[in-house]
Amino acid sequence: MDEFSDDFRAGLHDLMRWRRDVRHFSTDPVDAALLKQCLDTFSLAPSVGLSEPWRILRVRSSQSKAAAIRNFMETNAKALDGYTGDQAKLYASLKLSGMNDAPEHLAVYCDDSTDKGAGLGAASMPEMRRYSVVGAVTLMWLTARALGLGVGWVSVLDPKRLNADLEIPDGWTLVAYLCVGWPAKNTLTPELETKGWEVRAPALHIESR
């Protein structure tokens, strides 16, 4: 096994600290080769049974992007109805999507019907395929950040509606809708923390049994 230097380990830790959910993007385009460099890291990700269940859709047409943005806006409005008082005001002030400005939209799916891997591990825990996709997204995200790009994960969406709008095959499950582009600003502190929505736990609590 190759040994990594202290500088490499420190740089890796810094990279993980700088990996932030970006919602403020420049509209400048992302070079296709640079985007491909990010997406190529999916092939490095571990997956249950070597099933490689990730399926990536690059949402490019103005019609598809507009449908996804409408989906977010209407789903976000419904979510706001679930809060009251000061929390509702705070929620309304949050920027929960960079979809309008981000030059690249990626819909990342898990193919739950794949035969690849012959069901190893997924027969007992089928959700492992989706966890595999999340792991692959993380590698892509870190790579994008190392190249100066930002990524934002949009979770305020109606997945069934998105699937219909994008004509997604049966058996695919939405795992992540990602905005990718050049960050308009860089910060180590998540917006949810700066706005006072939530605070990060001071330390990880690990139990023994």
Backbone as numpy.savetxt, mean C-alpha at the origin, in Angstrom:
# Nx Ny Nz CAx CAy CAz Cx Cy Cz
26.91 -16.89 4.14 26.08 -15.69 4.14 26.95 -14.44 4.14
26.63 -13.48 3.30 27.37 -12.23 3.29 27.15 -11.48 4.60
28.20 -10.85 5.07 28.08 -10.04 6.27 27.82 -8.60 5.86
26.89 -7.96 6.56 26.54 -6.59 6.25 27.25 -5.64 7.21
27.67 -4.53 6.69 28.41 -3.57 7.50 27.47 -2.81 8.43
28.07 -2.16 9.44 27.29 -1.32 10.34 26.61 -0.19 9.57
27.31 0.35 8.58 26.72 1.43 7.77 25.50 0.93 7.02
25.58 -0.29 6.48 24.44 -0.85 5.76 23.26 -1.03 6.71
23.52 -1.58 7.89 22.43 -1.81 8.84 21.80 -0.49 9.28
22.64 0.52 9.49 22.12 1.84 9.88 21.28 2.44 8.75
21.77 2.27 7.51 21.03 2.80 6.38 19.70 2.10 6.19
19.69 0.80 6.43 18.44 0.04 6.31 17.43 0.50 7.37
17.91 0.75 8.57 17.03 1.23 9.64 16.48 2.61 9.28
17.33 3.46 8.73 16.87 4.79 8.31 15.82 4.68 7.21
16.04 3.76 6.28 15.09 3.57 5.19 13.73 3.17 5.73
13.71 2.29 6.71 12.44 1.88 7.31 11.78 3.03 8.05
12.58 3.89 8.68 12.03 5.06 9.36 11.45 6.06 8.35
12.09 6.19 7.20 11.62 7.14 6.19 10.50 6.58 5.33
10.19 5.30 5.50 9.06 4.74 4.77 7.80 5.26 5.42
7.17 6.18 4.76 5.98 6.82 5.31 4.87 6.76 4.28
3.65 6.73 4.76 2.49 6.75 3.88 2.36 8.17 3.33
2.62 8.33 2.04 2.62 9.65 1.41 1.24 9.97 0.84
0.76 11.14 1.15 -0.54 11.59 0.62 -0.43 12.92 -0.10
0.73 13.54 -0.05 0.97 14.79 -0.75 2.01 14.54 -1.84
1.56 14.54 -3.09 2.43 14.20 -4.21 2.61 15.38 -5.15
3.78 15.41 -5.79 3.97 16.23 -6.96 3.30 15.51 -8.14
2.85 16.26 -9.11 2.21 15.64 -10.28 3.22 15.23 -11.35
4.51 15.46 -11.09 5.54 15.08 -12.06 5.47 13.58 -12.34
5.62 13.18 -13.60 5.52 11.76 -13.94 6.67 10.93 -13.39
6.42 9.64 -13.25 7.44 8.68 -12.84 7.89 7.93 -14.08
9.19 7.91 -14.31 9.73 7.20 -15.47 9.33 5.72 -15.42
8.94 5.18 -16.57 8.46 3.79 -16.62 9.51 2.81 -16.14
10.78 3.07 -16.46 11.86 2.18 -16.04 12.02 2.20 -14.52
11.81 3.37 -13.92 11.91 3.48 -12.46 10.77 2.73 -11.79
9.57 2.86 -12.32 8.43 2.12 -11.77 8.66 0.63 -11.90
9.19 0.20 -13.03 9.46 -1.23 -13.23 10.49 -1.73 -12.23
11.48 -0.89 -11.93 12.49 -1.27 -10.94 11.85 -1.55 -9.58
10.84 -0.76 -9.24 10.12 -0.99 -7.98 9.32 -2.28 -8.04
8.59 -2.46 -9.14 7.70 -3.62 -9.24 8.47 -4.92 -9.39
9.69 -4.86 -9.92 10.49 -6.08 -10.07 10.81 -6.72 -8.73
10.73 -5.95 -7.64 11.05 -6.52 -6.33 9.98 -7.52 -5.87
8.81 -7.52 -6.51 7.82 -8.53 -6.17 8.39 -9.93 -6.36
9.26 -10.09 -7.35 9.83 -11.41 -7.61 10.80 -11.85 -6.52
11.21 -10.93 -5.65 12.11 -11.27 -4.54 11.35 -11.63 -3.27
10.05 -11.39 -3.27 9.27 -11.57 -2.04 8.99 -13.03 -1.75
8.94 -13.40 -0.47 8.52 -14.76 -0.12 7.03 -14.92 -0.32
6.60 -16.14 -0.60 5.16 -16.40 -0.72 4.89 -17.83 -0.30
3.73 -18.03 0.30 3.37 -19.34 0.82 3.34 -20.35 -0.32
4.08 -21.46 -0.15 4.12 -22.50 -1.16 4.73 -22.05 -2.47
5.44 -20.93 -2.47 5.95 -20.31 -3.69 4.82 -20.08 -4.69
3.69 -19.65 -4.16 2.50 -19.46 -4.99 2.52 -18.15 -5.77
3.31 -17.16 -5.30 3.41 -15.86 -5.96 2.03 -15.37 -6.41
1.11 -15.17 -5.46 -0.29 -14.90 -5.82 -0.59 -13.45 -6.17
0.43 -12.57 -6.16 0.17 -11.16 -6.41 -0.17 -10.91 -7.88
-1.13 -10.05 -8.07 -1.53 -9.62 -9.40 -1.61 -8.09 -9.36
-0.91 -7.42 -10.25 -0.78 -5.96 -10.20 -1.45 -5.33 -11.41
-2.35 -4.42 -11.14 -3.04 -3.70 -12.20 -2.61 -2.23 -12.14
-2.04 -1.74 -13.23 -1.65 -0.34 -13.32 -2.88 0.43 -13.82
-3.43 1.24 -12.96 -4.65 1.98 -13.29 -4.24 3.25 -14.02
-4.45 3.27 -15.34 -3.89 4.35 -16.16 -4.94 5.23 -16.82
-6.04 4.66 -17.25 -7.00 5.45 -18.02 -7.68 6.49 -17.12
-8.04 7.61 -17.71 -8.71 8.66 -16.94 -10.04 8.16 -16.39
-10.70 7.28 -17.13 -11.98 6.74 -16.69 -11.81 5.87 -15.45
-10.82 5.00 -15.47 -10.58 4.11 -14.33 -10.13 4.89 -13.10
-9.25 5.87 -13.31 -8.78 6.68 -12.19 -9.94 7.48 -11.58
-10.77 8.03 -12.45 -11.90 8.83 -11.96 -12.86 7.96 -11.15
-13.08 6.72 -11.60 -13.96 5.81 -10.87 -13.40 5.49 -9.49
-12.10 5.28 -9.43 -11.46 4.98 -8.15 -11.53 6.18 -7.21
-11.34 7.38 -7.75 -11.40 8.58 -6.92 -12.81 8.81 -6.40
-13.81 8.60 -7.26 -15.20 8.73 -6.80 -15.49 7.71 -5.71
-14.98 6.52 -5.88 -15.13 5.46 -4.89 -14.60 5.93 -3.54
-13.38 6.48 -3.55 -12.79 6.97 -2.31 -13.63 8.07 -1.69
-14.03 9.06 -2.48 -14.74 10.22 -1.95 -16.07 9.81 -1.31
-16.79 8.91 -1.95 -18.09 8.50 -1.41 -17.92 7.58 -0.20
-16.91 6.70 -0.25 -16.65 5.83 0.90 -16.15 6.64 2.09
-15.36 7.67 1.80 -14.84 8.53 2.86 -15.97 9.32 3.52
-16.93 9.76 2.71 -18.08 10.49 3.26 -18.89 9.60 4.18
-19.06 8.34 3.80 -19.78 7.39 4.66 -19.02 7.14 5.96
-17.70 7.05 5.83 -16.88 6.83 7.03 -16.99 8.00 7.99
-17.05 9.21 7.46 -17.18 10.41 8.29 -18.48 10.37 9.10
-19.52 9.80 8.52 -20.80 9.70 9.23 -20.71 8.84 10.48
-19.64 8.02 10.56 -19.47 7.16 11.72 -18.83 7.84 12.91
-18.46 9.10 12.75 -17.84 9.85 13.84 -18.71 11.04 14.22
-18.52 11.51 15.42 -19.29 12.65 15.91 -18.38 13.64 16.62
-18.87 14.86 16.80 -18.17 15.85 17.60 -16.78 16.19 17.10
-15.86 16.35 18.04 -14.50 16.74 17.70 -13.80 15.70 16.83
-14.13 14.43 17.07 -13.49 13.38 16.27 -13.93 13.47 14.81
-15.18 13.83 14.58 -15.67 14.02 13.22 -14.95 15.20 12.55
-14.75 16.28 13.28 -14.05 17.44 12.73 -12.61 17.08 12.40
-11.98 16.30 13.28 -10.61 15.90 13.05 -10.52 14.98 11.83
-11.46 14.03 11.75 -11.46 13.11 10.61 -11.60 13.89 9.31
-12.49 14.85 9.29 -12.73 15.65 8.08 -11.50 16.44 7.65
-10.61 16.74 8.60 -9.42 17.52 8.28 -8.27 16.67 7.75
-8.39 15.34 7.86 -7.31 14.45 7.45 -7.28 14.28 5.94
-6.08 14.27 5.39 -5.91 13.96 3.97 -5.61 12.47 3.88
-6.58 11.70 3.47 -6.46 10.25 3.51 -6.16 9.63 2.15
-5.92 10.46 1.16 -5.61 9.96 -0.17 -4.86 11.00 -0.96
-3.87 10.53 -1.74 -3.18 11.40 -2.68 -3.55 11.08 -4.11
-4.74 10.52 -4.30 -5.14 9.99 -5.60 -5.24 11.06 -6.68
-5.59 12.28 -6.30 -5.77 13.33 -7.31 -4.47 13.77 -7.94
-3.37 13.68 -7.20 -2.09 14.18 -7.69 -1.10 13.10 -8.08
-1.17 11.93 -7.45 -0.19 10.88 -7.71 -0.24 10.46 -9.19
0.92 10.42 -9.86 0.92 10.07 -11.28 0.68 8.59 -11.55
0.91 7.75 -10.55 0.73 6.31 -10.74 -0.24 5.74 -9.70
-1.19 4.95 -10.18 -2.11 4.22 -9.33 -1.92 2.72 -9.60
-1.74 1.95 -8.53 -1.59 0.51 -8.66 -2.62 -0.19 -7.80
-3.38 -1.08 -8.40 -4.30 -1.92 -7.64 -3.65 -3.30 -7.52
-3.35 -3.69 -6.29 -2.63 -4.94 -6.06 -3.60 -5.97 -5.49
-3.68 -7.09 -6.18 -4.64 -8.13 -5.84 -3.95 -9.43 -5.44
-4.69 -10.25 -4.73 -4.27 -11.62 -4.45 -5.15 -12.57 -5.26
-4.52 -13.44 -6.01 -5.26 -14.45 -6.77 -5.49 -15.65 -5.86
-6.63 -15.66 -5.20 -6.94 -16.74 -4.26 -7.23 -18.06 -4.97
-7.40 -18.01 -6.28 -7.73 -19.23 -7.03 -6.52 -19.84 -7.72
-5.32 -19.28 -7.49 -4.15 -19.77 -8.20 -3.84 -21.23 -7.86
-3.38 -21.97 -8.87 -2.94 -23.35 -8.66 -1.46 -23.41 -8.30
-0.75 -22.31 -8.52 0.69 -22.31 -8.25 0.92 -22.53 -6.76
1.84 -23.41 -6.46 2.12 -23.75 -5.07 1.36 -24.96 -4.58
0.40 -25.42 -5.39 -0.36 -26.64 -5.09 -0.98 -26.63 -3.70
-1.30 -25.43 -3.21 -2.00 -25.32 -1.93 -1.14 -25.50 -0.71
0.18 -25.63 -0.89 1.07 -25.82 0.27 0.94 -24.63 1.22
0.59 -24.90 2.45 0.44 -23.84 3.45 -0.89 -23.12 3.37
-1.40 -22.95 2.15 -2.66 -22.23 1.96 -3.86 -23.13 2.18
-3.66 -24.44 2.14 -4.78 -25.35 2.38 -5.27 -25.23 3.81
-4.34 -25.05 4.74 -4.71 -24.91 6.15 -4.94 -23.46 6.54
-4.22 -22.55 5.90 -4.37 -21.12 6.19 -4.43 -20.36 4.87
-5.60 -20.31 4.22 -5.70 -19.65 2.91 -5.34 -18.17 2.95
-5.49 -17.55 4.12 -5.15 -16.13 4.21 -3.65 -15.88 4.02
-2.85 -16.96 4.08 -1.41 -16.78 3.90 -1.06 -16.23 2.53
-1.90 -16.52 1.53 -1.64 -15.95 0.21 -1.72 -14.42 0.27
-2.71 -13.91 0.97 -2.86 -12.45 1.07 -1.73 -11.84 1.90
-1.32 -12.55 2.94 -0.18 -12.07 3.72 1.07 -12.01 2.84
1.20 -12.96 1.94 2.34 -12.98 1.02 2.33 -11.72 0.15
1.16 -11.32 -0.29 1.04 -10.12 -1.12 1.44 -8.88 -0.31
1.03 -8.82 0.96 1.40 -7.70 1.82 2.92 -7.62 1.97
3.55 -8.78 2.15 5.01 -8.80 2.25 5.68 -8.28 1.00
5.13 -8.63 -0.16 5.68 -8.16 -1.43 5.50 -6.66 -1.58
4.35 -6.16 -1.16 4.10 -4.72 -1.21 5.13 -3.98 -0.36
5.46 -4.53 0.80 6.43 -3.89 1.69 7.80 -3.77 1.03
8.23 -4.85 0.34 9.52 -4.78 -0.35 9.49 -3.72 -1.45
8.40 -3.67 -2.19 8.27 -2.67 -3.25 8.30 -1.26 -2.68
7.61 -1.09 -1.55 7.52 0.22 -0.90 8.90 0.72 -0.47
9.68 -0.16 0.15 11.02 0.22 0.59 11.91 0.55 -0.61
11.77 -0.21 -1.67 12.55 0.07 -2.87 12.18 1.43 -3.45
10.88 1.71 -3.52 10.43 3.00 -4.03 11.01 4.14 -3.20
10.99 3.97 -1.88 11.51 5.03 -1.00 13.00 5.23 -1.21
13.74 4.12 -1.40 15.18 4.21 -1.63 15.48 4.95 -2.93
14.55 4.94 -3.87 14.72 5.62 -5.15 14.16 7.04 -5.12
13.68 7.47 -3.94 13.17 8.82 -3.79 11.68 8.96 -4.02
11.01 7.86 -4.36 9.58 7.89 -4.59 8.81 7.73 -3.29
7.56 8.13 -3.30 6.68 7.94 -2.17 5.53 7.02 -2.55
4.98 6.35 -1.57 3.85 5.44 -1.78 2.78 5.76 -0.74
1.54 5.76 -1.18 0.42 5.94 -0.26 -0.58 4.80 -0.43
-0.97 4.20 0.67 -1.90 3.06 0.66 -3.29 3.60 0.96
-4.19 3.48 0.01 -5.56 3.98 0.18 -6.45 2.84 0.65
-6.94 2.95 1.87 -7.77 1.87 2.43 -9.23 2.26 2.55
-9.54 3.52 2.29 -10.92 3.98 2.38 -11.57 3.80 1.00
-11.90 2.57 0.70 -12.46 2.21 -0.60 -13.48 1.09 -0.43
-14.42 1.02 -1.36 -15.35 -0.10 -1.45 -14.76 -1.09 -2.45
-14.18 -2.21 -1.98 -13.49 -3.12 -2.90 -14.40 -3.77 -3.94
-15.63 -4.07 -3.57 -16.53 -4.69 -4.54 -16.82 -3.74 -5.70
-17.03 -2.49 -5.36 -17.29 -1.48 -6.40 -16.04 -1.29 -7.27
-14.87 -1.26 -6.64 -13.63 -1.11 -7.40 -13.44 -2.29 -8.35
-13.70 -3.49 -7.85 -13.56 -4.68 -8.69 -14.45 -4.60 -9.92
-15.67 -4.14 -9.72 -16.61 -4.02 -10.83 -16.13 -2.96 -11.82
-15.68 -1.81 -11.31 -15.23 -0.73 -12.18 -14.00 -1.13 -13.00
-13.12 -1.93 -12.39 -11.89 -2.33 -13.07 -12.01 -3.67 -13.78
-13.20 -4.28 -13.70 -13.47 -5.57 -14.35 -12.45 -6.63 -13.92
-12.38 -6.80 -12.60 -11.44 -7.74 -12.01 -11.98 -9.16 -12.09
-11.13 -10.15 -12.42 -11.60 -11.54 -12.50 -12.09 -12.07 -11.16
-13.01 -13.02 -11.22 -13.44 -13.71 -10.00 -12.25 -14.43 -9.39
-12.22 -14.47 -8.07 -11.13 -15.16 -7.39 -9.98 -14.25 -7.00
-10.03 -12.98 -7.44 -9.01 -12.02 -7.03 -9.56 -11.17 -5.88
-8.73 -10.93 -4.87 -9.11 -10.12 -3.71 -8.22 -8.90 -3.63
-8.83 -7.73 -3.48 -8.04 -6.50 -3.36 -7.26 -6.52 -2.05
-5.97 -6.29 -2.15 -5.11 -6.19 -0.98 -4.68 -4.74 -0.75
-4.30 -4.05 -1.83 -3.80 -2.68 -1.67 -4.09 -1.85 -2.90
-4.57 -0.63 -2.67 -4.64 0.37 -3.74 -3.57 1.39 -3.41
-2.56 1.49 -4.27 -1.38 2.28 -3.97 -1.26 3.48 -4.91
-0.93 4.63 -4.34 -0.55 5.80 -5.11 0.97 5.90 -5.07
1.58 6.14 -6.21 3.04 6.20 -6.29 3.44 7.47 -7.03
4.43 8.17 -6.49 4.90 9.39 -7.15 5.97 10.06 -6.31
6.30 11.28 -6.71 7.32 12.05 -6.00 6.67 12.80 -4.84
7.16 12.59 -3.61 6.55 13.27 -2.46 6.68 14.79 -2.57
5.59 15.50 -2.25 5.65 16.96 -2.21 6.43 17.44 -1.00
6.51 16.59 0.02 7.31 16.89 1.21 7.68 15.58 1.87
8.76 15.61 2.64 9.22 14.42 3.35 9.19 14.67 4.85
8.68 13.72 5.57 8.62 13.85 7.03 8.73 12.48 7.66
9.32 12.43 8.84 9.43 11.19 9.59 8.19 10.90 10.42
7.33 11.89 10.58 6.17 11.73 11.45 4.90 11.55 10.63
4.15 10.47 10.83 2.91 10.27 10.10 1.92 11.39 10.36
1.13 11.73 9.33 0.16 12.82 9.47 -0.86 12.52 10.55
-1.23 11.25 10.71 -2.20 10.90 11.75 -1.67 11.24 13.14
-0.34 11.22 13.26 0.27 11.57 14.54 0.36 13.09 14.70
0.75 13.78 13.63 0.88 15.24 13.74 -0.47 15.91 13.94
-1.53 15.32 13.37 -2.87 15.88 13.52 -3.53 15.48 14.84
-2.91 14.54 15.57 -3.46 14.12 16.85 -4.51 13.04 16.78
-4.57 12.32 15.64 -5.55 11.24 15.53 -5.17 10.06 16.41
-3.88 9.74 16.41 -3.40 8.60 17.20 -1.92 8.79 17.45
-1.37 8.09 18.44 0.06 8.16 18.74 0.66 6.75 18.61
1.92 6.73 18.24 2.62 5.46 18.11 2.97 4.90 19.49
2.81 3.61 19.65 3.16 2.98 20.93 4.65 3.16 21.21
5.02 3.48 22.46 6.43 3.75 22.76 7.33 2.53 22.61
6.77 1.34 22.81 7.58 0.13 22.70 6.67 -1.06 22.38
7.24 -2.04 21.70 6.49 -3.24 21.38 6.38 -4.13 22.61
5.18 -4.53 22.93 4.96 -5.42 24.07 4.90 -6.86 23.57
5.81 -7.67 24.09 5.90 -9.07 23.68 5.58 -9.95 24.87
4.64 -10.85 24.72 4.26 -11.75 25.79 4.93 -13.12 25.59
5.10 -13.81 26.68 5.60 -15.19 26.63 4.52 -16.11 27.19
4.39 -17.25 26.60 3.40 -18.21 27.08 4.06 -19.56 27.34
